[in-house]
Amino acid sequence: MPSMRRIRLLAVATVVAVAVVLFYSTSLRGPSSSSSSSSSTSSTIGDFYHKTKGAIDRSKTRSQIVIDAQTGAQAGQIPADRDADGNVDDDDEHSGRRMMERLQASEQQAKKQANEKGGLKPDAPSLVVGVGSAAEGQKKAGAGDAPFPVKEKGKGKGKGRLKEGELKSKEEADDDNDDDDNGEDKSKGKSSEEREAEREMNAILKKSPVILFSKTYCPHSKRAKGLLLEKYAITPEPYVVELDEHPLGPALQDLLEAKTGRRTVPNVMVNGVSVGGADQLVQLDGDGELVAKISDLGQKRVEIMERFVARDPK
């Protein structure tokens, strides 16, 4: 029986031999497999290149722009292979012409339908009659010609033209309508607060012929009250409006500025006419003209007299 040392040596030699055989067999198969893979890759790339190039060539053949060699402008375009027979021939050109004719016919039909739906066309500029300075540059009609062509009413889809005799009345009616529209626009342009202030102002002016617009904290208003309420006895008694306490005070003050041109207080009005403020009242009183001024504006509706008349010394 062989010894254990020999058995170990034999096993090691066997393993080494198997490893050597496997190494050499793998190295022999490696070049063939790599060459096959590289050949397959190159064939795939070549097929992709040829397919792409063929598609580009076919697209250029189907639609290629033709340039005139003398002028350099575009002379036309090669028609595509419309019948799909693999080549471009006269049949493809005839097919393209027929398609263009059908497209043009469809376009004309669409334009015709659009014109029918659009209604009548506007009159030519030569048939339009100007008004005022616009008519000066127009050609004057002859002795036997009508002032402008007259279209009878009821014919056609459009409205008939007005005759010469009807033109003036039509213009006057339009002017009246414009005035009405302007009035409506002005009323619409006012805010609700402005309209309410106008109604309140009308109600205030009806309370007394003499109205004093004042503010409680204003010293000039206090001077005006001293003259009209204390120094003079006025019948009917002046009506005092304290704008700082009135709910529509700012709006009434704006309205006073628009009506009388005076925004400051006090503002004394007699029968809707502004006399002025405290300075004007004091000046009229100093000149002895305040009684005559108020009596003149009051027009017998106002009686005014001084409460305290100084007695002449004897």
C-alpha positions, 0 to 999 in steps of 0.5 A: 500500500502506497504511503500517505505522502505519495497519495498527497503528491498524486492528488496535487499533481492531478489538480494541477493537471486539470487546472492547466487543461482548463486554462488552455482550453479557455484560451483557445476558445476566447479569440473565436468568440471575441471575433464572432461578437465583433463581427456581429456588432459591425454587421449591425452598425452597417445595417443601421447605416445603410437603412438610414442612408436609404431613408434619407435618399428616398426623402430627398427624391420625393421632395427635392427643391429645383433651383434655376441655374441662371437666376438662382431662384426656386423654380419648382419642386419635384412631385412626390411619388403619389401613386406609390409605384416606386418611381416619380413619373407623369402619373404622379405629376398629373395627380399633383395637378388634380389635387391642386385644382381641387384645393383651389376649387374648395378655396373659391367655394369657401370664399363665396360662402363667406361673402354670402353669409357676410351680407351686403358690402358697404357702399363705394366712397363715391356714393357716400354723401358727406355732411358739412365740411365733409361734402365740400370736396365731393363732386357737384351733381349736374343740373339733371342729376340727383343730389346723390343716388337714391335707393328705394326703400324695401328693395334689397336687404339693406335699408333705403337711403334718405332723400334730400328732403328727409336728410335735414330732419334726420340730422335734427333728430340725431342732434336731439338724441345726442343731447338726450344721450349726453344728459343720460350719460351725465346722470349715469356718471354721478354717484349715488352720494352725489345724487343724494347730496343734490336732493338734500340741497334742494330740500335745504333751500326750501326751508328758508330764503336765507341759508347759512352753511357753517361748521360748529368749530369755525370762528368765521362761522361764529361771526356770521351767526352773530350778524344774521342771528343776533344783530339783525332780525330776519324773517323768516329766520335763517336756516343754519346747516352745520356741515361737520355734523351733517351726514352728507357734509363733505358731499354738500361742500363739494356741491357748494363749490360746484354751484357757487365757486366757494368751498370754505365756510361760512357760505351765506345764500339768499334765494340760492345766490351766494352772498359770501362769507364772514368777511363779506358780511362784515364789510357789507355791515360796516358799509351799511349795505347788508340790509339792502343786499339781503332785501334785494336778493330776498325779493320781498320774501325776506324782512330784515331789520336791526335789533338794537338801534343806537339812540341819538344823544340829545 
